[in-house]
Amino acid sequence: MDHPNHSSAGCLLAVAGAAAATLAWAPLARVSVTGGFEQTHRDLSVLYVDLPLIALGGALLPLLVWMAVLRGRARPWVALVAAVAALTLGIWGLTSWWEPYQQPEFLGGPLRGGAPD
């Protein structure tokens, strides 16, 4: 990789991958952040555990594929297509597999109002 444009394209792929993965993940995590109905399902661990992992995975996956294909082939457009395809498959896998934990309604917290003393 002796061309300076290859390095900057790899960095742009990493930034775009992190942004795309985070934007695809955010609607799934909305219930955990806002709490859902009466805020009974609030779980802020998605912000300090899941969010950094999603962003890191979104940044590293296209970057690693980009570097691996550039090592094997000299054509940067082949590496770009492979990195975008890997990112697309990664985001598809994320949205179809990852789901934040949601506590069942019948196990929700302490009794509220009308409980006998």
N, C-alpha and C positions, 0 to 999 in steps of 0.2 A: 504494500500500500504506500507507494511513493507519491501519490497525488494528494495535494491538500484538500481537494474537493471531496474525496472519499471520506475523510475524517469528519468534515463538517456535515456531510449527508448522514453519516452514522449518528452524530449527535442530534440532528434534526429528527431522525427516525426514533431515537430514544425519547425525546421530548413529546413527539406526537403520539407515541405508543403509551406513555404514561398518562397523557391527557385523555386519549381515547378510552383506555381501560378504566380510568376513574369516572369518566362520564357515563360509561356503560354500567358501572357498578352502583353509582349514586341512586338511581331510582329503586334498586333492590334494597338498599340500606335505609331508605327514607323512613320506614316504619320503626326501625330501631332507634333512629335519631329523634324523631318527633314523638314517639311513644304510642302512636295509633290512637285507638278509642280511649278516651279519658287518661291518656298517657300511662297505661298500665303495662305497656311492652317496651318501655324505654331501656335501651342497652347501649350505652355510649362506648363500649369497648370496640364497636365497629370503627370508631374514629381513630383510636390509638393502636389498634392491632391490625384490623383488616385493611384500612385505608393505606397505610405505608406498604403493606405487602402487595396490594393490588397495584399501586403506583410503581413499585420496584419491579414487579413481574412484567408490567406493561412496558417499562423502559428497557429491561434486559432482554426480553424475548426477541424483539425485532433487531436489536443491536447485535446480539450473539449470532442470529441467523445471517445478518448482513456481513459480519466479519468472516463467518465460516464459508459463505458462498464466495466472497471476494478472494479468500485464500485459494479456493479450488478453481475459480474461473476469473478471467480478467475483465469480464463485462460487468459494469456497474448496474445496468438495467436489469440483468438477471438477478443480481443480489437484491435490488429494490423490489422486484416482483416477489421473490422468495420471502423477504422480510415482511412485506405487506400481507402476503398469504398466511404467514405464521402468526402475525398479529391478529388477523381476522379469525383464524381458527382458535387462537387463544382467548379472544373476547367471546366467541361463541361458546367455548367450553366453560368460561367463567359464568356467563349468564344462564347457561343451562344447568350447571352443577351447583354453584354457590348460592346459598340462601341463608339469610341471617336467622339465628335461633329466635323462635317466637314461642313464648310460654302459652300453653293451652288456656283457654278461657276459664275452664272449671278449676284450674289450679292457681288462679290469680290471687295474690297477696292476702292480707288480713281482711276480716269481715268488716264491712262498712255499714254503719247505721242499722238500727233495729236488732242488734245482737243482744241476746240476754246476758245479764250480768251475773 
